[in-house]
Amino acid sequence: MRQTTDPVLGRFSRWVVTCVVGGVMAVASQANAQFRVVVYNCTGLAGDQVALKAVIASCHTDNVAGYAAPVALFQFSEVRTTDPVPLLALVNQSAPAGYTYALATYTGAGQDGASGAEAVIYRTDLMTEIPSGHVDLPTGGSRDSDRWLFQLNGYTSTAARFYVYGSHLKASTGTANVDSRLAGVQLLRSNCDALGAGVRALYCGDMNFYTNTESGYAAFMAAGNGAAVDPLGTANWTGATNARKHTQSPRDILADGLIGGGVDDRFDFILPTTQMMDGNGLAFIPGSYRCVGNDGNHYNLAINTGANSYFPGESARSNTLAANLFAAADHMPVLADFQVPAWNTAVLGTVPTRVMQGATAVVAQVRVANDAPGDNVIGVDALDYTVTGTGVLSGALSGSAVLTPSYTTVNVPVITATVGLRTGTATVTSSNEAVQNPSIALPVSVQVLRVSNASFSTTADANTVTIPMIATVAGPAVDELIAVANFGFSTDQATLDIDSVQIPAGPFSYVSGATTGIGATPGSVRVRFNPTGLTPGVYTANATIQVSDENVPGAAATQIVATLSATIGGGNPADLNGDGLVSGADLGIMLAGWGGPGPADLDHNGTVGGSDVGILLGNWG
C-alpha cells in the first residue's frame, strides 16, 4: 500500500468518506501500472527451473513498451498433476516484494500422458477467482481446455469480471490435426458465445496454428458474442519478416524433452474478445503485445545465438534473458497489458459554511480522482465524471480526473439569493464501463447571511451619535466608551467587525476597541480627550468608525460616525456643564447619565451613582 501526504485522497486505501452515499505518465522500471497477462507453455517443467524462474521474473520487469508491471495473471500450458505446487512456488519466488500469487482451479487428472493440462496462477491482491465459473472443455489432443472466471478486487460491477480460456490444441500439421484444432475452437466459441453479448474473455494458450489462414484461427475471429481480436492483426505471420511474432522454439537442439528447431512458429496466443479491445473499462493497451525475449533477429535460430537485442540498448540484460529462455522451455512467453476500469472517488474540498446574501463567484470545491489500482495513466481507464449541483449548489460540470494521490478540483457554484441555512448536494457521477462508485453524493450546508447593521443603539438604527465629554483646565485626560451594536442581530445576520477608528489630530484620540464577531452583545470603542494646554471651552471632532461584515464571501464594509464634544470647565470636575458653578443644571446632567459611564462618573468607578451625587453636592455653589 502506498502512502500519500495528501490529507484528503489516498491511493489504494479504498478509503470511506462519511459523506459518500453508496499526472504525468510515469515511465517506471517497476510500477503497478496495468493488468499484465502472460501465456507460457512451461513444457511440464522439463527445462532448467532456475532459468524458468528467471524468465518468469523478467516478465514482471519487462519494460520494452516503456513501462513495467507485476504480472497479474499467468496462463501456463503443459502443467502435469505434479507440477502446480512447484510451479506456484517458482512464481511466488520470482514475484516482486509484496505480491502474492495463488493457483486457480486446476483439473489436470488424466492429461499427463498428453503433455499436461492448463493452469492459471494469479495475483491475489488484484483479483479473485469465482470457482463456479470454472469448466473443462474437451477441445482435442486428449487434453481439456479450461475456463476460469475472475473478478477484479474492490470492483462491484459485473463488468469488472472476465473469463480466461486456457487451451493446448492438437499439435502438428495435416488435415486431421487442422480439423481437430477447428473443432476445439468451435467448442470454445460456442461456450463463450453462450455467455452473452459483451462478454469479456481472453483465449490463451498454445494453439499450434501454423498460418493465419488456418480454419481454427479464423473461427476465433468469426462474428458472435465471443468473437476474438488478434492484437497483432490477422495478416500472415510466417517467414523471417515476421520473426518477432514467433514464440517457438527458442532452442536449436532437442535435449531433455525440449524440442529445437529455432524460432519459426507462432503457436502461443492471447486473443481478447472484442469487448476487451474497445479501450473502455478492462481493455487491451495497444502496442503492448509481444513475445518476451524475441528481438526479431533470430528466425530459425536459437534465441541466444549471437547477440540478442530485445531490451534496446541493454545487451547484457537481453543476452541473459535469451540464455534463460533457451534453458527454461521450448516455448517463449507471450505478454499483453490491459488497463483496469476507472475508480471514482470524490470528497469535498473547501466549502464556504457562511456567505453573504447576493455574494457572487462563490463556489464549493469538489475533489475528484481516479483511484484505480495503478500508478500509470496508461494502465487505467480515464475517469470521465460529471459533478451536478442541487439545492444551494448549481451547475453540471464535466471533465476527466487525474489519478490519486493527485485530484481534480471542480468548483461548483453556490446560490446565495435566499437568506437562511441552505442545503444541497454535489453528485459526482461516471458512466465509465465497470467504474467503481458510479455515483457519489456529497451533501453540503451553507448559511446565507443578511448584512450586518452597525448602530450606536441596540433599539434603533442609529448611524450617528454625539458623545459629550467633560474636562477641567489642567485636569487629567478623559476617556469615553462608545457602544457599537449590530442592530437587529439574529442567526441569519452576519456578525460585525470594527476594523478601524479615525479621529483627526488634536486633543481627541483613539485608544482601543477594534474587535470582531459582534453579534447580540455590543462592542465598544474607547476614545480620549486630553485638555493639557487648552483653555476652557467646547471642543469637537468626528470619530469615523470603519465597520464590515464578518470575513466571509461577499462581505461589505461601511462606516458610522460619532461626534465627540468635550467641554473644559474652570477646574471643578463637578461643574459638568462648565458654567463655573455646581448647581441644579449639573445635577440634571448627572441624573441623565445615571447607571452608566460618562463624565458624571466623578469617582471613576465606571458607573454614575450615589457616590457621584455626594461628590457633586460637596462641591455645590
N, C-alpha and C positions, 0 to 999 in steps of 0.2 A: 504494500500500500504506500502510495506516495503522499507525503505531507505537503501542505501548502501554507504559506504565510497569510493568505487572504482570509479575513475573518468570516467571510460570507459563503464562499464556494470552495469545495474541496474535492479533487478528483478521487474517484473510486470509493469515497466514503459512503456513497448511496445514502447521503445524509437525509434526515427527516426534518422538514421545515414545518413548524407548528401551524403556519397559516396555509399550508397546502391541503387542498381537498383532493382526496383521492390519493492570429497566431501566425505565427510564422511557421511554415513547414520545417520540421526538424529532420535533417538528414543524419541519422544516427547509425552507429555500428550495432547498437542494441537498443531497440525501443519496442514497447508493447503497442505496435502501431497498427496492426491489422490482423485479420484472421488468416493464418497461413496453413495451407494444406499440402501434405507431401504424400505421394504414392511411390511405393518402393517394393519391388519383388526381392525379398531378402534371401531367396534361394535356400530356404529351410535351414538357415544359419550354418550353411556348409562352408562358408568362407571364414576368413580371419575375423574373429569377433572384436578384437581391438581395433582393427581397421573399420569394421562396421560401426562401432561406437563413434569413431572419429567422423565418419560420414554423416551419421545422424546428428552429431554436434554441429557439423558445418551447416546443416540446414537451418539451424537457429540463427546463425550469424551471416548467412548469405545476404550480401547487400549489393548484388550485381545490378539491381534495379534502382539503387540509390538509398535503400533503407533495409533494415533487418527487423525480424520479429521472432520471438519464441514460437515454434510451430504449435498450432492449435490442434491439429489432428493428423496422425499418421495412418495411412491405409496400407497394410502390408499384404503381399501375396506370398504363397508357398510357406505357410506357417503350420508346421506339424503339431500334433497334440502335445508334444513335449516342449514346444518352443515358446508358448505365451509367457511363461514365468521368466525365463532368461531374457526374452526379448523385451518385456516390460522393464526388467532391471537395467538393461542396456539403455533404454530410452530415458529412464529416470537418472541414471548416472551421467548421461550426456546433457541433461537439461540445465539451462541457466539457473543460477541460485534463486530459490524462492518459488520455482514452478514444479508442480507435481502432476504426474500422468497416471491414468488408470486404463485398464483393459475393458473395452466394451464387450457385450455378449459375444462369446466365442463358441461356435458349434462345429468343430472340425473332426469329430469322430468319423472314422471310416474313409477319410480322404488322404491319409498319409501315403498310401500307395500311389496316389496321383499327384505327388509333389507337395501336398498340404493344402490347407484351407485359407480363407481370408480372415483378416483380423484388423481391428481398429484400436488404436491407443490414442487417448485424447487428454487435453488439459482440463483438470478438474476445476480450476478457478474460472474458466471461461464458459464451460458448457456442462450439461448433464444429459446422460443417456436416458431415454424413455424406453425401458425394456419391452414394453408391449408393442413397440413399433418394429421389433426385430422379426425378420422372416428369412427362411432359407429358400433359395430358388434354384432348382436343378437345371443349370444352363449348359450342361455338356462337359465332356472331358473327364467324366467321373468325379467332377467337383461341383459343389454348390456355390452360387453367388449368395452373398448376404446383403440384407438391407437393414440399416440401423436408422434410428430416429433420435435426433438431439434437439435440445432447447438451449439457447444462449442464456446463461445465468443472469438473473435480475430482470430480464425482459418478460413481460406477461403476455404480450401479443403472440398469437399462434403463427404470425408471420415471421417470428424470430425462431421458428422451428425449421429444420431442414433434414432431408434424408441423405444418407450415403449408401451407395450401392458399391460393394466390393466384388470384383469378378476376376477370374482367371479362365479365359475362354480357351477353347480347344486349340492346341498348337498345330503348327506345320501347314504346309501347302497341300493342294489337292482339293478336288471338288467336295469330297465328303467332309473334310475339315472346314472348308469355307461354309458349307451348308450348316454344319454344327454350330459354327460361330453365329451365323444368321439366326438360327433357332434360339440360341441363347439370348441374343439381343432382343428378339421379338418378345421373349418371355419377360425380360427386364422392362421393355417399353410397355407391355400390357399391364404389368404390375404398377408401374409409375403413372401411366395414363389414368388408371383407376383411382388414383389419389385426388384427382380433380384438377380444375383449372388453376393455374398459378402455382403449381407445385414447385417447391424449392428442393432440388436434388442435385447430387454430384455422382456421375457414373465414373467410378475409379477402378484402376487395376491394370493387369497385364492382359490386354485384349487380343494380342497376337495378330493384329491386322497387318497385312503386307503392303497394301496400297489404299489410296483414297477412293478407289473405285470398287472396293470390296463391298458386297451386299450388306454384310453386318454393320460396317461402318456407316453406310448410307442409311440403314434402318434407324440408327441412333438419331439422325437428323430429320427423319420423316415428321410430317406435321402431326400434332396431337398435344395433349396436356403435358406430356413428359418429353417433348422434343428437346434434343441436346444441341449445344453450340460448341464447336471446336474453337477454342481461343486462338489457335494458330491458323484458322481458316481451313477450308476443305480442299485446297489445291494439293497437287502432287507433293509428296514429302520424300520421294526416293532420290537417290543419287547424291553425288558429292556437294552439289549446290544447296542441298537441304540437310547437310550433315549435322547442323546444330540441333535439329529436331529429333535426332535419333537417340534411343535410350538403351540399346542392346547391341553388342556386348562390349563392356569396357575392357575386355580381355582379348588377346590374340591367341591364347592357348587354352586347351582343355586340361584341367587339373582339379583334383579334389572335388569332383562333382560339379564344377563350374565350367560352363561351356565358353568357347572362344569365338573366333570369327571376326572380331573387331567391331567398331561402331558403324553399323549399317542398317539397322532396323528401328522403326518407331513402333514399339509394341505396347508401351505404357502410356496411359492417358488419364487426364482429369477433364471430364466433359460436363460442364454445368448445364442445367436446364435453362430455357430462355428467361425464366423469371429471375435467375441469378446473374443475368447478363445485361440488365436494364439500367444499372447504375443507381438503383434505389434500394434502400434497406440493406440486407445482406446481399452483396453483389461483388462480382469479379472486378479486380482492379486491372484495367488494360495495361498491357506491357509487362505483366508480372509472371507470365507462364514461361517456364524454362526447364530444361534438363540440367540438373545440378552437375557441374563439373565439365559439361560439354562445351568446348570453345569453338566448335565447328571446324576444327583443323585436323581431325583425326578420323576421317572417313576410311573405313576398312582397316583401321589401325587400333591398337590398344590405346586407351585414353591417356596413358602415361608414356607413350612413345615420344621421345624427344621432349621438347618444352611444351607445357600447357599454359594457356593464357586466359583461362576462364575468368579470373579476377583481374580486370585491367590494371596494368602497372604493378601487379603483385605476383611476380613469377614464383617466388618461394612458396607462397600460400597456395597458388594454383597447382604447382607440382606436387605438393604434399597431399592435396585433395585427390589429385589424379592417381597417385600411388595407392591411396586408401580405397578408392573406387575399384581399382584393379583387383585388390586383395579381398574386398568385402563380399562381393556378389557378382553375378553375371548380368545384372541389370543396373541402370543408374536411376536415381530418384527423379521424379517429376515434381516440380514445385509450382504452386499458384497462390497468389494472395487475394484476399477478399476484404472488402470493407464491412464493418459491422453497422447495424442500424443506429440511428441517432438516439440520444437520450436527453429528453427535455428536462432541464432544471431551471427554476426561477425563484427568486426571492425579491423582497422589496429592498431597495437601496434607501436613499434619502427621501423621506416623505414629510412634507410640512404638516405638523399637527394643528397649527393655528395660522390662519391667514386673514387678511383684511378683506372685507366685502368690496368687490369690484377690482381686486388686485388682478393684474394681467401677467401673462407669461409665467404662471405658477405651474409647476409640474411635480408629479410623483415619479420617482425613479424606480424602474423595474430592471433587475439584473437577470439576463437570460444567458444560459450557457449550455453547451453540448457536453454532457458528462459520460459519453460513451467510453467503453474501455479501450482507449487508445491515446497515444501521445502525438500521433502524426495525422495531420488532416487528410493525408492520402488514404488512411485506413479507416476513416469514419465517415459515414453518410452525413453530409452537411445538414444541420438542423435549420429548417425553414420554419419561422414562427410568425404568429400574429398576436399582438397584445391589444386587447379590446377593453376599453374603459366603460363602466356603467356607474350610475348613481352620481357621486360627486366627481367621478372621472369621465373623460370623454375621449373619443377617437378610436381608430383602429390602425395600428402601426405594425408594419411587416418588415422582415429582414431575415438575415442568416446569422446565427450565433456562432461565436468562437468556442474553442474547446476550453474546458476548465483546466487550470485554475483561473484563467482569464475569463472575462464575461463581457457581454454586450449590454450597454446601458441604454434603455429605452425610456424616453421622457414622455409620460402620459399627462395631458393637460388636466388641470384641476379647475372645476367650475366654482366660481366664487360669488355668484349672483345673490344667493339667499343666505341670510344670517341664521346661525344655529349649528348644532352638531350634525354634520352631514356624513353619510357613509357611502361607500361604493366598493367596487371590485375591479381589479385588473386581472383579466383572464388571459393566460398565455396558452395558446393552442398551436398544435403542429399536426399536419396531416401526412408527415413522412411515413413511408412504409415501415411497419414494425416499430415505430418510435415508442419508447418508454415514456410514460406520463404524457399522453396526447393532450391533456388539458390540466392546467394548474390554476386554481383560483386564489388570488391574493387579496384579502379584504383590507380596506383602509378606512380610517376615520379622521375627519378634518373638522376643526372648529372654525367656522366662518364668523368673523367679528365685525361689529359696527365700530365706528371710530371712537376713540376716547374723547372726553369733553372736559378740558381744563376749566376750572372755575374757582373764584375766590370765596365761594359759598357752597355749602352742602345742600342748600334748599333752593337755590336759584342758579341760573346760568349766568354768572357774573364774570365778564372778561376784564373789568377794570375795578379798581378799588382805591380809596385814599387811606393811607396809613399815617395817623398822627404820631408824632414823637415829641417829647418834652425834654429839654436840657437846660442847664444853667451855665452862666458865664464861668469859665474856668472849672466847670464841673467835669465828671467822668463821661466817657463815651457811653452812648445809649444804644442798646440792641433791641431789635423788634423782630418777632416771628410773624411771617406772612403765611397763612394757611393756603394750600393749593389742593383743591379737591378734584376728583374725577366724577363730575356730576352725572347722576343717573346710572351709576355703575351697576352692572349685573354680569352673570357668567357669559353672556353673549357680547360683552363690550370689551374692547382692548384695554389693558392696563395702560397707565400713563407714566411717561418718563419725563422728569425735569432734566433737561440737557445742559442748560447754562443760564446765567443771570448777568445781564449787562447794565451797569449804572455809570453814568458819565463821571469823570474825575471830579473830585470835590470832597465835601465833608461826609458824603454818603459812600458806603462801600458794601460789597457783598462779602459775607462771612462764610456761610456754609449752607448746605441743604439740597444740592443736586442729588436726585435719587431716582430709582426706577421701580416699576411694578406697583404704582399707586392704584389701588382698587377701591374698596369700600371705605378704607381709612385714609383720610387726607394726609398729604405730606406737608412739608413746610420749608420755607426759605428764611434764613436769618440774615438781616441787614443791620448796618451800624451807622450811627451819626456821631461824628466827633466834633464837639464845639470848640476845641482848642483854637485860640486866636480869633474867634468870631465874636461879633458884638450882638447884643440882644436883637431879636427879630425873628422872622419866619423864613425858612429855607426849604426849597422844594427841588425834587429831581424825580425822574421816572426810572423805575426798575423794570426792565423788559425781561420777562421770563420766557425762555425758549422751551417749548414742550413738544413731545411727539408721542405717537402710538408706540406700544411695545415693539421690540425688534423682530417683526415677522414680515413675510412678504406683503407688499402693498402698504406698509406703514408710511404715514404722512406726518409732517411737522407743522406747528403753528406757534403763536405767541400770545401771551396775556400781559397786561401792563398794570403795575401798581404805582400810584403816585405817592411818593414819600414826602411828608410835610412835617418839618421839625421846627418847633418854637423854642427860642432861647430866652429864658426869663432872667431876672436880675440876680439870681443866685440861690433862691429858695426853691428846693425841689417840690415843695407842696404847692407852689404857685403854678398850678397846672396850666392856666391859660396865659401866663406870662404878663399879667397886667400890673405886677408889682404888689399885689395884695393876695392874701389867702382868705378866700371868702366863699359865699354860697355857690358862686359860679364854679369854683374849683371842686367843691363837694359834688356838684351836679356831674362834672366830668368823671369823678371817681365812681359815683353810683352807676353811671352809664357803662363803665368798664368792669363792673362787679363780677367776680368769679373767673376772670380771665387774666391773661398777661397784659401788659401795656404800661404806659407812662405813669399811671396812677398806682402802680405796684411800688410804693415808696420803700418798702422793706426788702424788695428784690427777692422775694421768695417764690416768684413765678405766678402768684395769684393775687388779684385785688380783693382784699378782705378787711375784717375788722381792725387788724393791727395797722393797716394803712390809714383808716379813718382816725385812729388815735394819733398817728403822726401828723396828719393834716390838722386836726383840732389843736394839737400842741403848737402849731405854727400860725394859728388864726390871727388875722388882723394885718 
